[in-house]
Amino acid sequence: MTGRRAFIASGAAVATLCLTRPGKAIAASALDSWRAGVNYRLLENPQPPTAAAGKVEVCEVFWYGCAHCYALEPVLEEWNRSKSPYIEFVRVPVVWGPQHRQHAKLYYTLLALKRPDLHSKVFDAIHKEGMPLSGHDEVTARAAQLAFLKRQDVTDQQFDAAYDSMTVAMQVQRAEQYTRTFRVDNVPQLFVNGKYATSVGEAGGDARLILLLESIAESEKR
């Protein structure tokens, strides 16, 4: 995992992970086959989820500069395409300091641009191409992010409108509050319905993490 003081060097090589899903068998897993305090944690101060009625929220807290988040990304993307329909998967970028805030602003700028397809490309740019997409101040970070997005067919005008929008500013602020409220001290972490927390290490691997998320979500749905 990546802790708040453990900044991962840009361009770190990360092995591609593969996940074989056993289809609907995942949803049949019972939560009582997992150990509280070992595979998952019950939060002392649960928070109300933002998911719509009838949905179970699964939230990944991540950082673009984290090699472990990068490794988990394709696993979560595959699961997101075939997860149980009542699960609402969301992401929240961790905000510990200036560099994390710059990356959080980039993430929400992508959403404002309606370009979620660029999420994985940001990871690739940082970890494969050695582009930090951040800087010693916001001016430097903004220039780096604009240069990157212009190569993805985003115009200056589109970038400025999204990057400077009140929506993006408020979302970054909420991400910072989420980081504090849930006391996030390492990433990636997964939170289910504001009540449960877990991670790859606690679950016992990537495939087991997916099984666990589905099990907790099924329990919450009931």
Secondary structure, DSSP 8 states (H G I E B T S, - for coil): -EETT----TT-----------GGGGGG--GGGS-BTTTBEE-SS-----S-TT-EEEEEEE-TT-HHHHHHHHHHHHHHHHS-TTEEEEEEE--SSHHHHHHHHHHHHHHHTT-GGGHHHHHHHHHTS------SSHHHHHHHHHHHHHTTT--HHHHHHHHT-HHHHHHHHHHHHHHHHTT--EESEEEETTTEEE-HHHHTSHHHHHHHHHHHHHHHH-
